[in-house]
Amino acid sequence: MTLDPDEILAIPLWINGHAYLTMAPSFFDVRDPRSGQVRRRTPMCGASEARAAVDAAQAALAGWAARTVGERAALLAALGDALAEYEQHFAGMIAEETGKDTALAAAEVGEALLLLRAAASNTETATTTGGAAVVAIVSDDSAPLLGPLRHAVPALLAGATLVIKPSPRAPSPAFALAELTADSDFPGGVFNVLHGDLAAIEGLCAASDVSLLLFAGDPALGARVATIATRHGKPFVD
């Protein structure tokens, strides 16, 4: 993502295989922790955007679940190949939005690549993925690429379609990965990205089509997310 230095762009959502723009009520400034410079803005979404993302995931579910595990694994491996082409770009995004040094950011991308490539040979899935269902994944900014992928890979292998809500502090890796799913021939609606904070999580938990909420990140934030999920009667796994 190349930005005009005189223009701060709002990062889109990703819904039904396309970038999705919304008139959010507010935006969060994404700052480079190393310089304090605002790099982009995250739309702080709520129930309506959550509903749009969940509807797209639900519409894609039957077709995705009908594919064989091997077919789904092959698409994940293709996503790994696509990520490898942009390995340095992703490392740069992670460093820019989290303040990690270059080596740590590159290591995170490397682990993500291993995870995706392993999907081609390991089609066993964890029982916590929820199987063929709409699954929401919430992550913080500690590992904005690897964190959600650790849940996403087994869930996708199991036939789930996803709505990923990354941290508003580090939204770009999840969105850029979503762009690569389109390049890797994922069907629209299988991999969706919703931005925001607790209001977006409330929207996901209120959606009846979401069968499971997964969390990746700091336990303190996970406890807050679990409280929201419990209030809505939504199964939760961290």
Buried (B, 14 or more C-beta within 10 A) or exposed (E): BEEEEEEBEBBBBBBBBBBBEBEBEEBBEBBBBEEEEEBBBBBBBBBEBBBBBBBBBBBBBEEBBEBEBEEBBBBBBBBBBBBBEBBEBBBBBBBBBBBBEEEBBBBBBBBBBEBBBBBBEEBEBEEBBBBBBBBBBBBBBBBBBBBBBBBBBBBBBBBBBBBBBBBBBBBBBBBBBBBBBBEBEBBBBBBBBBBBBBBBBBBBBBBEBBBBBBBBBBEEBBEEBBEBBEEBEBBBBB
